[in-house]
């Protein structure tokens, strides 16, 4: 796993560990409903792993494209950053001045 993980990653990891622990704890419990619930939980864990992997892959691909674009057009990237910062600063200053009245 990469060093750069989202903030929710520990929570999702804990949830997955808890789900696995629950499955292990109910391994000896017999019953149709418990078996069905275990099966659904296992399927949900697999889908979650797959979705997290896909999301990570898309984020890495997007970061690579962004990095390449910035390296190819550094002055345009700086201009866009300054422009967005100026717009946000203007909007925040306007909002703060309106709230203080």
Backbone as CSV, one residue per row, in Angstrom:
resi,resn,N_x,N_y,N_z,CA_x,CA_y,CA_z,C_x,C_y,C_z
1,UNK,0.846,-1.176,0.000,0.000,0.000,0.000,0.884,1.230,0.000
2,UNK,0.450,2.309,-0.594,1.215,3.537,-0.684,1.292,4.233,0.660
3,UNK,2.312,5.125,0.784,2.427,5.922,1.993,1.295,6.932,2.074
4,UNK,0.822,7.404,0.916,-0.208,8.436,0.858,-1.575,7.777,0.794
5,UNK,-2.205,7.615,1.951,-3.537,7.019,1.995,-4.526,8.061,2.473
6,UNK,-5.787,7.945,2.047,-6.791,8.905,2.501,-7.029,8.800,4.001
7,UNK,-7.588,9.859,4.567,-7.836,9.900,6.006,-8.828,8.829,6.439
8,UNK,-9.734,8.437,5.571,-10.738,7.433,5.929,-10.181,6.035,5.869
9,UNK,-8.994,5.850,5.357,-8.419,4.522,5.191,-8.309,3.747,6.509
10,UNK,-7.826,4.365,7.608,-7.786,3.605,8.863,-9.168,3.162,9.324
11,UNK,-10.179,4.019,9.141,-11.531,3.655,9.546,-12.049,2.483,8.718
12,UNK,-11.790,2.514,7.410,-12.230,1.418,6.554,-11.473,0.146,6.880
13,UNK,-10.193,0.276,7.190,-9.406,-0.894,7.578,-9.931,-1.506,8.868
14,UNK,-10.276,-0.661,9.818,-10.830,-1.139,11.084,-12.170,-1.820,10.858
15,UNK,-12.989,-1.237,9.995,-14.282,-1.843,9.681,-14.094,-3.216,9.052
16,UNK,-13.154,-3.331,8.125,-12.899,-4.615,7.478,-12.379,-5.635,8.491
17,UNK,-11.482,-5.205,9.379,-10.969,-6.120,10.405,-12.085,-6.576,11.338
18,UNK,-12.947,-5.654,11.730,-14.072,-6.008,12.605,-15.019,-6.985,11.913
19,UNK,-15.250,-6.775,10.629,-16.126,-7.677,9.883,-15.507,-9.070,9.799
20,UNK,-14.207,-9.137,9.558,-13.538,-10.443,9.512,-13.584,-11.121,10.879
21,UNK,-13.394,-10.339,11.944,-13.463,-10.896,13.294,-14.859,-11.426,13.591
22,UNK,-15.873,-10.702,13.141,-17.249,-11.151,13.330,-17.496,-12.456,12.586
23,UNK,-16.963,-12.538,11.370,-17.125,-13.773,10.600,-16.430,-14.936,11.286
24,UNK,-15.248,-14.696,11.852,-14.519,-15.755,12.551,-15.256,-16.157,13.834
25,UNK,-15.825,-15.185,14.531,-16.518,-15.471,15.784,-17.812,-16.250,15.554
26,UNK,-18.428,-16.072,14.398,-19.682,-16.768,14.125,-19.483,-18.002,13.255
27,UNK,-18.242,-18.442,13.104,-17.951,-19.594,12.254,-18.617,-20.863,12.771
28,UNK,-18.717,-21.003,14.086,-19.297,-22.223,14.642,-20.803,-22.126,14.875
29,UNK,-21.394,-20.976,14.589,-22.827,-20.797,14.772,-23.546,-21.372,13.556
30,UNK,-24.456,-22.257,13.824,-25.214,-22.878,12.742,-26.510,-22.115,12.540
31,UNK,-27.012,-22.186,11.377,-28.278,-21.533,11.075,-28.248,-20.949,9.684
32,UNK,-29.396,-21.028,9.054,-29.503,-20.551,7.676,-29.301,-19.046,7.594
33,UNK,-29.920,-18.304,8.517,-29.814,-16.846,8.480,-28.388,-16.377,8.763
34,UNK,-27.716,-17.015,9.706,-26.344,-16.640,10.028,-25.430,-16.945,8.840
35,UNK,-25.629,-18.103,8.225,-24.831,-18.459,7.058,-25.041,-17.494,5.902
36,UNK,-26.282,-17.107,5.696,-26.594,-16.152,4.631,-25.966,-14.790,4.929
37,UNK,-26.047,-14.363,6.183,-25.453,-13.078,6.569,-23.937,-13.115,6.408
38,UNK,-23.316,-14.234,6.782,-21.859,-14.369,6.604,-21.488,-14.301,5.131
39,UNK,-22.277,-14.934,4.296,-22.011,-14.928,2.855,-22.128,-13.508,2.293
40,UNK,-23.179,-12.782,2.690,-23.352,-11.404,2.220,-22.223,-10.503,2.708
41,UNK,-21.792,-10.709,3.959,-20.709,-9.908,4.514,-19.398,-10.176,3.774
42,UNK,-19.126,-11.431,3.469,-17.916,-11.773,2.726,-17.952,-11.152,1.332
43,UNK,-19.099,-11.197,0.678,-19.237,-10.597,-0.651,-19.055,-9.079,-0.577
44,UNK,-19.613,-8.460,0.455,-19.475,-7.010,0.612,-18.021,-6.623,0.868
45,UNK,-17.305,-7.419,1.644,-15.886,-7.148,1.884,-15.090,-7.233,0.584
46,UNK,-15.378,-8.222,-0.232,-14.681,-8.363,-1.511,-14.979,-7.183,-2.430
47,UNK,-16.249,-6.792,-2.501,-16.611,-5.632,-3.335,-15.931,-4.367,-2.824
48,UNK,-15.871,-4.228,-1.520,-15.212,-3.062,-0.926,-13.733,-3.020,-1.270
49,UNK,-13.076,-4.172,-1.201,-11.658,-4.228,-1.569,-11.462,-3.871,-3.029
50,UNK,-12.330,-4.399,-3.869,-12.237,-4.137,-5.307,-12.478,-2.654,-5.604
51,UNK,-13.500,-2.078,-4.980,-13.790,-0.657,-5.188,-12.660,0.236,-4.682
52,UNK,-12.095,-0.111,-3.543,-10.985,0.677,-3.000,-9.776,0.603,-3.930
53,UNK,-9.510,-0.562,-4.467,-8.405,-0.701,-5.411,-8.632,0.099,-6.677
54,UNK,-9.860,0.044,-7.205,-10.186,0.822,-8.407,-10.065,2.324,-8.145
55,UNK,-10.548,2.756,-7.005,-10.478,4.171,-6.651,-9.030,4.620,-6.519
56,UNK,-8.217,3.788,-5.870,-6.801,4.111,-5.719,-6.119,4.214,-7.080
57,UNK,-6.417,3.265,-7.981,-5.828,3.279,-9.315,-6.225,4.537,-10.086
58,UNK,-7.507,4.918,-9.991,-7.970,6.123,-10.684,-7.319,7.371,-10.105
59,UNK,-7.169,7.429,-8.798,-6.541,8.590,-8.168,-5.077,8.711,-8.581
60,UNK,-4.375,7.594,-8.628,-2.971,7.614,-9.041,-2.860,8.038,-10.499
61,UNK,-3.734,7.509,-11.350,-3.706,7.890,-12.767,-3.999,9.382,-12.933
62,UNK,-4.960,9.900,-12.206,-5.286,11.321,-12.267,-4.137,12.190,-11.779
63,UNK,-3.471,11.750,-10.715,-2.334,12.508,-10.194,-1.187,12.519,-11.206
64,UNK,-0.973,11.395,-11.885,0.087,11.338,-12.897,-0.219,12.270,-14.065
65,UNK,-1.465,12.288,-14.519,-1.851,13.173,-15.622,-1.706,14.635,-15.198
66,UNK,-2.141,14.951,-13.989,-2.017,16.317,-13.486,-0.555,16.726,-13.386
67,UNK,0.273,15.845,-12.865,1.696,16.131,-12.742,2.326,16.374,-14.111
68,UNK,1.993,15.537,-15.065,2.529,15.690,-16.420,2.079,17.008,-17.042
69,UNK,0.820,17.354,-16.870,0.291,18.602,-17.420,0.984,19.812,-16.801
70,UNK,1.179,19.777,-15.497,1.844,20.892,-14.821,3.293,21.007,-15.269
71,UNK,3.962,19.878,-15.445,5.356,19.916,-15.902,5.468,20.449,-17.334
72,UNK,4.473,20.168,-18.158,4.497,20.642,-19.538,4.118,22.122,-19.640
73,UNK,3.296,22.613,-18.715,2.796,24.001,-18.763,2.933,24.669,-17.399
74,UNK,4.158,24.899,-16.939,4.315,25.421,-15.572,3.762,26.834,-15.389
75,UNK,3.947,27.717,-16.375,3.486,29.090,-16.214,1.961,29.176,-16.233
76,UNK,1.343,28.383,-17.072,-0.120,28.361,-17.098,-0.662,27.816,-15.781
77,UNK,0.015,26.788,-15.232,-0.422,26.214,-13.961,-0.318,27.239,-12.837
78,UNK,0.766,28.015,-12.842,0.931,29.054,-11.818,-0.152,30.118,-11.974
79,UNK,-0.411,30.520,-13.210,-1.439,31.537,-13.456,-2.810,31.054,-13.008
80,UNK,-3.124,29.807,-13.303,-4.417,29.257,-12.882,-4.497,29.209,-11.365
81,UNK,-3.412,28.784,-10.709,-3.397,28.740,-9.245,-3.592,30.102,-8.622
82,UNK,-2.907,31.105,-9.165,-3.053,32.469,-8.655,-4.477,32.976,-8.886
83,UNK,-5.017,32.694,-10.073,-6.377,33.130,-10.380,-7.408,32.504,-9.461
84,UNK,-7.306,31.202,-9.256,-8.252,30.517,-8.364,-8.103,31.042,-6.946
85,UNK,-6.854,31.253,-6.505,-6.625,31.810,-5.165,-7.216,33.190,-5.002
86,UNK,-7.067,34.023,-6.035,-7.622,35.378,-5.969,-9.146,35.346,-5.898
87,UNK,-9.756,34.490,-6.703,-11.222,34.382,-6.686,-11.710,33.897,-5.329
88,UNK,-11.063,32.856,-4.795,-11.464,32.341,-3.478,-11.258,33.401,-2.393
89,UNK,-10.128,34.102,-2.456,-9.870,35.162,-1.486,-10.919,36.256,-1.546
90,UNK,-11.281,36.647,-2.759,-12.319,37.667,-2.934,-13.646,37.199,-2.355
91,UNK,-14.038,35.967,-2.676,-15.320,35.452,-2.184,-15.330,35.309,-0.666
92,UNK,-14.233,34.830,-0.098,-14.171,34.684,1.358,-14.167,36.044,2.051
93,UNK,-13.430,36.991,1.493,-13.401,38.328,2.088,-14.782,38.960,2.026
94,UNK,-15.456,38.767,0.933,-16.814,39.313,0.779,-17.773,38.671,1.781
95,UNK,-17.640,37.371,1.947,-18.520,36.660,2.878,-18.244,37.085,4.316
96,UNK,-16.967,37.214,4.655,-16.609,37.626,6.020,-17.072,39.047,6.313
97,UNK,-16.943,39.944,5.339,-17.367,41.326,5.559,-18.886,41.409,5.687
98,UNK,-19.602,40.553,4.974,-21.054,40.541,5.064,-21.507,39.997,6.414
99,UNK,-20.795,39.003,6.951,-21.163,38.416,8.234,-20.859,39.360,9.396
100,UNK,-19.869,40.236,9.249,-19.514,41.130,10.346,-20.448,42.330,10.452
101,UNK,-21.262,42.575,9.449,-22.195,43.712,9.469,-23.392,43.453,10.340
